[in-house]
Amino acid sequence: MIKAILFDLDNTLLDFSGFKRGSAIAAAKAMRKAGVKAKEKELCRRIWAVYDEKGIEYQYTFRDVLLGYGLDPHAHERALQAAVIAYTKKKYALLRPRPRVISTLSSLRRRFKLGIVTDAPREKAWQRLILSGLDGFFDAVVTYTDTGELKPSSAPFMRACGLLKIKPSEALFVGDNPERDILGAKKAGMRTCLAAYYGKFGCGEVADFTIRRFEEVGKIKEKEENIVSSHLA
């Protein structure tokens, strides 16, 4: 019996990749406008190179990008702060829930406990939840800060179960990444659902369920009951 549904945050509830792309472009444009002699595509490429090397949550990306242009301290600071402000403004504009997320969560919370397990740091996770209007839906939020371990470690999943006072077998985890979300939740003993919004299945065959649209989460309970009935027949 599923008593709780837990979710990944970035790219499952939010279009995190789209927000990052849009914000990187805004920051690159701001750097150029502030006097950096480089094309927008070059600056975007350098931004993503830093993300690839140091992680998507790295906090000094624009500083590292600008170090390669030999700017004097004032020119560096002007371009840096212009990039930070442009990035922040675009973040406020782009961080929105995926379609049907709010209506689906509103329905689910009447029947299940709801939780988040994310690799984002606590500060960033709560910023995104608040900006997207999702901060009031969840009974437990587990971030990287809480365990110091990234998925697919079972530790964050087990912590969420402890906070919700349920067994892992009583939880369904919904995430978009097969290698981190699905395998991590499986290791913890949870049922799993792959959010394959873009048709990327990867090792999705290990998931118990697969959805293409978020609102399909609401039908999983019905699917599970049908599976159980077919086995008992």
C-alpha positions in Angstrom: 0.0 0.0 0.0 1.4 3.4 -1.0 1.1 5.9 1.8 3.5 8.6 0.6 4.7 9.9 -2.8 8.1 11.6 -2.9 9.5 13.7 -5.7 12.7 14.8 -7.2 12.6 18.6 -7.5 14.8 19.8 -10.5 13.5 18.7 -13.9 10.7 16.7 -12.3 8.5 19.4 -10.7 10.4 22.3 -12.3 11.9 22.8 -15.7 15.3 23.3 -14.1 17.3 22.8 -17.3 15.2 25.4 -19.1 15.7 27.9 -16.3 19.5 27.3 -16.3 19.7 27.8 -20.1 17.6 31.0 -20.0 19.5 32.4 -17.0 22.9 31.6 -18.6 21.9 33.5 -21.8 20.7 36.5 -19.7 24.0 36.5 -17.8 26.1 36.3 -21.0 24.2 39.3 -22.5 24.7 41.3 -19.4 28.4 40.7 -19.4 28.7 41.9 -23.0 26.6 44.9 -22.2 28.9 45.7 -19.3 32.0 45.7 -21.6 33.3 42.2 -21.8 34.8 41.7 -25.3 33.4 38.3 -26.2 30.5 36.9 -28.2 27.4 35.8 -26.4 27.8 32.2 -27.5 31.4 32.1 -26.2 30.3 33.4 -22.8 27.5 30.9 -22.6 29.9 28.1 -23.6 32.3 29.2 -20.8 29.4 29.3 -18.3 28.4 25.7 -19.1 32.0 24.6 -19.1 32.2 25.8 -15.4 29.0 24.0 -14.6 30.3 20.8 -16.2 33.6 21.0 -14.2 32.4 22.2 -10.8 28.7 21.3 -10.7 25.4 22.9 -11.6 25.1 24.4 -8.1 28.5 26.0 -8.0 28.3 29.5 -6.6 31.2 31.3 -8.3 30.5 30.5 -12.0 30.5 34.1 -13.4 33.6 35.0 -11.4 35.4 32.1 -12.9 34.2 32.9 -16.4 35.4 36.5 -16.1 38.8 35.6 -14.8 39.8 34.6 -18.3 39.3 38.1 -19.8 42.0 40.1 -17.9 39.7 42.8 -16.7 40.8 45.4 -14.2 39.1 45.2 -10.8 36.3 47.7 -11.5 35.5 46.3 -15.0 35.5 42.8 -13.5 33.1 43.8 -10.7 30.8 45.7 -13.0 30.5 42.7 -15.4 30.2 40.2 -12.4 27.3 42.1 -10.7 25.6 42.7 -14.1 25.7 39.0 -14.7 24.4 38.1 -11.2 21.5 40.6 -11.4 20.5 39.4 -14.9 20.7 35.8 -13.8 18.6 36.5 -10.7 15.9 38.5 -12.6 15.6 35.7 -15.2 15.4 33.1 -12.4 12.4 34.9 -10.9 10.8 34.9 -14.4 11.5 31.3 -15.3 11.2 29.2 -12.1 7.6 27.9 -12.5 6.1 24.5 -11.9 5.7 22.2 -14.9 2.1 22.0 -16.3 -0.5 20.5 -14.0 2.0 20.2 -11.1 0.0 22.4 -8.7 -3.4 20.9 -9.5 -2.0 17.3 -9.3 -0.2 17.9 -6.0 -3.4 19.5 -4.6 -5.3 16.3 -5.4 -2.6 13.9 -4.2 -2.1 15.6 -0.8 -5.6 14.7 0.1 -4.7 11.0 -0.1 -1.0 10.7 0.5 1.8 12.2 2.5 4.1 14.1 0.1 7.8 14.7 0.2 10.9 16.0 -1.7 14.3 14.3 -2.1 16.7 16.6 -3.9 20.4 16.9 -4.5 20.1 20.7 -4.3 21.6 22.5 -1.2 18.9 23.4 1.4 19.0 27.1 0.7 18.7 26.6 -3.1 15.9 24.0 -2.8 13.8 26.2 -0.6 14.4 29.2 -2.9 13.1 27.2 -5.8 10.1 25.8 -3.9 9.1 29.3 -2.7 9.6 31.0 -6.1 7.5 28.3 -7.8 4.8 28.4 -5.2 5.3 24.8 -4.2 6.6 25.4 -0.6 3.3 24.5 1.1 2.7 21.1 -0.4 5.2 18.9 1.3 5.4 17.1 4.6 9.1 16.5 4.3 11.9 18.1 2.3 15.3 16.4 2.2 18.2 18.2 0.6 21.9 17.5 0.1 22.6 19.6 3.1 20.6 17.2 5.3 22.7 14.0 4.6 25.8 15.2 2.8 25.1 12.3 0.3 24.0 12.6 -3.3 21.6 10.2 -5.1 21.8 7.3 -5.8 22.9 6.9 -2.2 19.9 5.5 -0.2 20.6 7.9 2.7 18.4 10.8 1.6 15.6 8.5 0.7 15.7 6.7 4.1 15.8 10.1 5.8 12.6 11.1 4.0 10.9 7.9 5.1 12.0 8.6 8.7 10.5 12.1 8.6 7.3 10.8 7.1 7.1 7.9 9.6 6.7 5.3 6.9 8.5 2.2 5.6 10.3 2.5 2.3 7.9 -0.1 0.8 5.1 2.3 1.5 6.6 5.0 -0.6 6.6 5.8 -4.3 9.4 8.0 -5.7 9.0 10.0 -8.9 12.1 11.3 -10.6 13.5 12.1 -14.1 17.0 10.6 -13.8 17.2 6.8 -14.0 20.8 6.5 -12.7 20.2 8.8 -9.6 16.5 8.9 -8.8 15.2 5.5 -9.8 18.2 3.4 -8.8 18.6 5.3 -5.5 15.0 4.9 -4.6 15.1 1.2 -5.6 18.2 0.7 -3.3 16.1 2.2 -0.4 13.3 -0.2 -1.1 10.8 2.2 -2.6 8.4 1.8 -5.6 9.6 4.0 -8.4 8.2 6.1 -11.3 10.3 7.5 -14.1 9.2 11.0 -15.3 10.2 10.5 -19.0 8.8 13.8 -20.2 11.2 13.9 -23.2 11.0 10.3 -24.1 14.4 9.6 -22.5 14.2 6.2 -21.0 17.8 5.3 -20.3 17.7 2.5 -17.8 14.0 3.3 -17.2 13.1 -0.3 -17.5 14.1 -0.7 -13.8 11.2 1.7 -12.8 7.9 0.2 -11.7 6.0 2.9 -13.6 6.8 5.5 -16.3 4.9 8.7 -17.0 5.1 11.2 -19.9 3.0 14.0 -18.2 3.1 14.9 -14.6 -0.6 14.5 -14.0 -0.3 10.8 -14.8 1.1 10.3 -11.3 -2.5 10.5 -10.1 -3.3 7.3 -12.0 -0.5 5.2 -10.6 -2.6 4.1 -7.6 -5.2 2.7 -10.0 -2.6 0.9 -12.0 -1.1 -0.6 -8.9 -4.5 -1.9 -7.8 -5.0 -3.5 -11.2 -1.6 -5.2 -11.1 -2.4 -6.6 -7.6 -5.9 -7.8 -8.8 -4.4 -9.5 -11.9 -1.9 -11.4 -9.7 -4.7 -12.6 -7.3 -7.0 -13.7 -10.1 
